[in-house]
Every structure is written in C-alpha cells, then in structure tokens.
C-alpha cells in the first residue's frame, strides 16, 4: 500500500476494494457509478460588449431645445459617441451637420443642477479639446425663460 505523501496506484485502489472510473473518480468495486454531478444553475446570458445600445428618447428640456433652437435643422438625438484618448466616452445630446458640412454638438442642461452636471461639463470640455474641428454648444435653460448658450466657435 502507498505511504503517506506518495501517489496511489490503481493496484493500491484494487487492494482497498476500489476501481478507477473513466472520469478520474474512484468507486467501490461492484457498485453502480456515482450519479453525475448536478448541472450548474442556469445563468443569465450576458450581452456581448459590442451590442448596440437601446435607442433613447430626449427628455422635455432636450425636446424644447430642439423645437426652439434647432428648428429647421437635421438634428439627431445622441447621434454620435466620441471616445477619448483615455478610453472614456461622451455622447452629446444633439448632433447637427450644417449646410457647410461642419459638425455641431449640442449639450442641453435644465435649470436644476443634478449631481451629474460637473461630470457632464468635464466630458464636454474634454471633447472640445480633443475634437476642435467641431463646433461645441453648451445650452442651459434659464428659469426666467430662454436659454444661455455658449458656442466654441465664437471669436
């Protein structure tokens, strides 16, 4: 018989009344094979990372901006996503291609400043730095009515 710390051979198993099964387990000679291990519970299938994003609709503020400021222009809601050099992404609210072929990206914010305001402003400013050929428009709704609009192409 094998000593402690040494490998057990099939002869050692046979002397103890066991045999080696094809799946690598040992069973007592003359007994039925062990039932298969229960299958792992089904897991929720994960979407591949490259799956397209579900389409979203603009909120009330973004719709009002489109209707008042982008009237007559071919404005696409979240039409382009920019990928920064550091791997982060930014999607402006509205994208317009002007008659001259220039890209305009519009970011719209309401009167109430949410926690995400600073993060959105940071991403917007970073996009202006990394893609200076586009025109960048930051629009904030004013409580008294109207819009405070800042454009990147204004000299």
C-alpha positions, -999 to +999 in steps of 0.1 A: +000+000+000+011+036-006+027+055+022+016+090+031+028+116+007+032+092-023+008+086-052-018+059-050-017+035-079-046+015-094-032-016-077-035+002-044-071+011-051-079-025-061-064-039-029-087-015-010-117-026-030-120+004-053-116+009-090-107+040-110-136+053-132-130+070-166-139+104-151-110+102-127-130+093-096-128+061-076-157+039-066-161+007-047-158-024-069-192-038-078-213-007-071-231+014-096-213+045-109-220+077-089-247+098-104-235+128-124-230+160-106-259+183-107-258+208-135-249+243-126-279+266-123-286+285-154-270+319-155-285+350-171-270+353-205-248+384-208-249+407-238-217+410-257-199+443-251-203+453-287-241+450-287-259+481-299-273+504-273-311+507-270-324+538-285-334+565-261-357+595-264-350+631-254-364+645-222-387+675-220-358+700-218-339+685-247-372+684-268-379+721-260-343+730-271-347+711-304-381+728-311-368+763-303-331+764-311-326+736-337-359+742-357-354+735-394-321+717-389-314+680-392-307+674-355-300+638-344-305+629-308-274+613-293-263+607-329-225+603-322-204+590-294-169+603-290-142+581-275-115+599-256-078+590-256-082+577-220-109+553-231-139+572-217-168+581-239-190+612-244-223+614-262-237+649-268-275+654-267-279+667-302-257+664-333-262+686-364-243+686-396-245+722-410-250+731-447-213+737-449-206+702-436-194+713-402-203+691-372-222+709-343-225+691-310-251+705-285-252+696-248-285+707-231-290+712-194-321+722-174-324+748-147-319+723-119-283+712-115-281+674-109-251+656-094-240+647-129-237+683-141-200+686-133-192+653-148-211+663-180-193+696-181-159+680-177-166+655-205-179+683-227-148+704-221-126+674-228-144+667-261-138+704-272-101+699-266-098+665-284-121+674-314-115+712-321-128+709-357-164+705-344-185+734-331-194+727-295-226+743-280-234+743-242-270+753-236-286+759-202-323+767-197-329+798-177-356+799-151-370+832-164-373+816-198-350+813-227-315+798-230-280+807-220-259+794-249-221+792-251-206+783-285-169+772-290-166+788-324-174+824-312-143+845-315 
